[in-house]
Amino acid sequence: MLDDLTDEEWLDHEGQRIGRRIREVREFLNLTQERVFLAAPMNRAHCQNIEAGRTNPTLRTLLRIARAIGVSLEELAR
């Protein structure tokens, strides 16, 4: 299935997958979006868009989110 995707489609798919993973880990740890976006720091809309897979966060932003949640970047990309 993923082999049939264009590069752009694959990037969108992976962005959505990572966003879902961030939300899963955050919710598992009983953290609110507010706590994450204040600790990261970033604005609420950007945090929501990352979790929804609607934006392409930089590596720096992903590292900030991982640190705010208290997990490794590897854990978020799993």
C-alpha positions in Angstrom: 0.0 0.0 0.0 2.6 2.5 1.0 4.7 1.6 -2.1 1.9 2.9 -4.3 2.1 6.4 -2.8 3.8 9.4 -4.3 6.5 11.0 -2.2 4.1 13.8 -1.2 1.4 11.3 -0.3 3.9 9.2 1.8 5.1 12.3 3.6 1.5 13.3 4.4 0.7 9.7 5.6 3.8 9.6 7.9 3.0 13.1 9.2 -0.5 11.9 10.2 0.9 8.8 11.7 3.4 10.7 13.9 0.7 13.2 14.9 -1.5 10.3 16.0 1.4 8.8 17.9 2.0 12.1 19.7 -1.6 12.3 20.7 -1.6 8.6 21.9 1.4 9.0 24.0 0.2 12.4 25.4 -3.2 10.9 26.3 -1.6 7.7 27.8 0.5 9.9 30.1 -2.6 12.0 31.0 -1.1 15.2 29.6 -3.2 18.0 28.1 -2.4 19.7 24.9 -2.1 22.9 26.9 0.6 21.4 29.1 2.5 20.2 26.0 2.3 23.4 24.0 3.3 25.6 27.0 6.3 23.3 27.7 7.4 23.0 24.1 6.8 26.1 23.7 4.4 26.6 20.8 1.0 28.0 20.2 -2.1 25.9 20.7 -3.1 25.8 17.0 0.3 24.5 15.9 0.1 21.7 18.5 -3.4 20.8 17.4 -2.3 20.8 13.7 0.7 18.6 14.4 -1.5 16.0 16.2 -4.0 16.2 13.4 -1.3 15.7 10.7 -2.2 19.0 9.0 1.3 20.5 9.3 4.9 19.5 8.8 6.7 20.1 12.1 10.5 20.6 12.0 12.8 18.2 13.7 13.4 20.9 16.3 9.7 21.1 17.1 9.4 17.3 17.3 12.3 17.2 19.7 10.6 19.9 21.8 7.4 17.9 21.9 9.2 14.7 22.9 10.9 16.6 25.7 7.7 18.2 26.9 6.0 14.8 27.0 9.0 13.1 28.5 9.8 10.5 25.9 12.4 10.1 23.2 11.9 11.1 19.6 12.2 7.4 18.7 9.2 6.7 20.9 7.1 9.3 19.0 8.2 8.0 15.6 7.4 4.4 16.5 
